[in-house]
């Protein structure tokens, strides 16, 4: 430590002690002259390592302002009345029934149907056209008795097909189809002829599509001795087509 610092510290201490002394005994100071001794100069002290003492923080200054008590002015209103809350005592009361569930209606959602398919266009059908060629045979069964004694040329008689009429693979007329025949010639015996003669042919056939086709076949002839020539009922005859006929299918 520096000796100057030590000297100043000692000097300050001596002065402080003198001030305290005079403050305590003022009468002595007044009677006796103050003698101020010259402070002795201390010998220089070799500097030694002195640990530094941490300085204490200064004490907070006390306020000398006196606090005057403030008197509170009484309120003109009466103090509020404190009411105690009633104590609720739990009782064993029956619990309220839960609300009834609302019935859920089953709503059926519409199920998607199949995708609409495009309507196919109606096929334009072309009617078939066939030809009943000359020389074809028609198997016919006579439906009533035809006689040269009572029938005249131009008389009609009924008959039916015993076999279907097929052309180019198409059934034009089915078995049992109605056939119309006519008497071509009916001549009794006598007047220069020794025999009677009867000739018939087919003039119309009913087809499967409801048409009545006009045709002409070669005459079928039957002769009879002396008495009348006759074709009994249920007689089967194959008529030969004489002229070709074009038949067009009828579409409904």
ChimeraX attribute file (.defattr): number of C-alpha atoms within 10 A of each C-alpha:
attribute: neighborCount
match mode: 1-to-1
recipient: residues
	/A:1	12
	/A:2	11
	/A:3	14
	/A:4	11
	/A:5	9
	/A:6	14
	/A:7	17
	/A:8	10
	/A:9	11
	/A:10	15
	/A:11	14
	/A:12	10
	/A:13	11
	/A:14	11
	/A:15	13
	/A:16	11
	/A:17	11
	/A:18	11
	/A:19	10
	/A:20	10
	/A:21	13
	/A:22	14
	/A:23	11
	/A:24	10
	/A:25	10
	/A:26	10
	/A:27	10
	/A:28	12
	/A:29	14
	/A:30	10
	/A:31	8
	/A:32	8
	/A:33	8
	/A:34	10
	/A:35	7
	/A:36	8
	/A:37	6
	/A:38	7
	/A:39	11
	/A:40	9
	/A:41	9
	/A:42	11
	/A:43	9
	/A:44	12
	/A:45	11
	/A:46	9
	/A:47	9
	/A:48	8
	/A:49	7
	/A:50	7
	/A:51	6
	/A:52	6
	/A:53	6
	/A:54	6
	/A:55	6
	/A:56	6
	/A:57	6
	/A:58	6
	/A:59	6
	/A:60	6
	/A:61	6
	/A:62	6
	/A:63	6
	/A:64	6
	/A:65	6
	/A:66	6
	/A:67	6
	/A:68	6
	/A:69	6
	/A:70	6
	/A:71	6
	/A:72	6
	/A:73	6
	/A:74	7
	/A:75	7
	/A:76	6
	/A:77	6
	/A:78	7
	/A:79	7
	/A:80	6
	/A:81	6
	/A:82	6
	/A:83	6
	/A:84	6
	/A:85	6
	/A:86	6
	/A:87	6
	/A:88	6
	/A:89	6
	/A:90	6
	/A:91	6
	/A:92	6
	/A:93	6
	/A:94	6
	/A:95	6
	/A:96	6
	/A:97	6
	/A:98	6
	/A:99	6
	/A:100	6
	/A:101	6
	/A:102	6
	/A:103	6
	/A:104	6
	/A:105	6
	/A:106	6
	/A:107	6
	/A:108	6
	/A:109	6
	/A:110	6
	/A:111	6
	/A:112	6
	/A:113	6
	/A:114	6
	/A:115	6
	/A:116	6
	/A:117	6
	/A:118	6
	/A:119	6
	/A:120	6
	/A:121	6
	/A:122	6
	/A:123	6
	/A:124	6
	/A:125	7
	/A:126	9
	/A:127	10
	/A:128	11
	/A:129	13
	/A:130	16
	/A:131	12
	/A:132	19
	/A:133	14
	/A:134	15
	/A:135	14
	/A:136	17
	/A:137	16
	/A:138	21
	/A:139	17
	/A:140	24
	/A:141	20
	/A:142	21
	/A:143	19
	/A:144	14
	/A:145	14
	/A:146	25
	/A:147	22
	/A:148	25
	/A:149	17
	/A:150	10
	/A:151	19
	/A:152	17
	/A:153	15
	/A:154	13
	/A:155	14
	/A:156	18
	/A:157	19
	/A:158	17
	/A:159	23
	/A:160	23
	/A:161	23
	/A:162	17
	/A:163	15
	/A:164	17
	/A:165	22
	/A:166	12
	/A:167	16
	/A:168	10
	/A:169	8
	/A:170	11
	/A:171	14
	/A:172	22
	/A:173	21
	/A:174	17
	/A:175	15
	/A:176	15
	/A:177	19
	/A:178	18
	/A:179	23
	/A:180	20
	/A:181	23
	/A:182	20
	/A:183	22
	/A:184	19
	/A:185	19
	/A:186	26
	/A:187	21
	/A:188	22
	/A:189	19
	/A:190	11
	/A:191	7
	/A:192	6
	/A:193	12
	/A:194	13
	/A:195	17
	/A:196	22
	/A:197	23
	/A:198	27
	/A:199	23
	/A:200	25
	/A:201	24
	/A:202	27
	/A:203	17
	/A:204	18
	/A:205	23
	/A:206	20
	/A:207	21
	/A:208	17
	/A:209	13
	/A:210	11
	/A:211	16
	/A:212	15
	/A:213	16
	/A:214	13
	/A:215	18
	/A:216	19
	/A:217	23
	/A:218	16
	/A:219	19
	/A:220	17
	/A:221	15
	/A:222	16
	/A:223	20
	/A:224	17
	/A:225	13
	/A:226	13
	/A:227	16
	/A:228	19
	/A:229	24
	/A:230	21
	/A:231	19
	/A:232	13
	/A:233	14
	/A:234	14
	/A:235	13
	/A:236	17
	/A:237	16
	/A:238	15
	/A:239	20
	/A:240	19
	/A:241	22
	/A:242	16
	/A:243	14
	/A:244	15
	/A:245	16
	/A:246	11
	/A:247	17
	/A:248	14
	/A:249	16
	/A:250	14
	/A:251	9
	/A:252	5
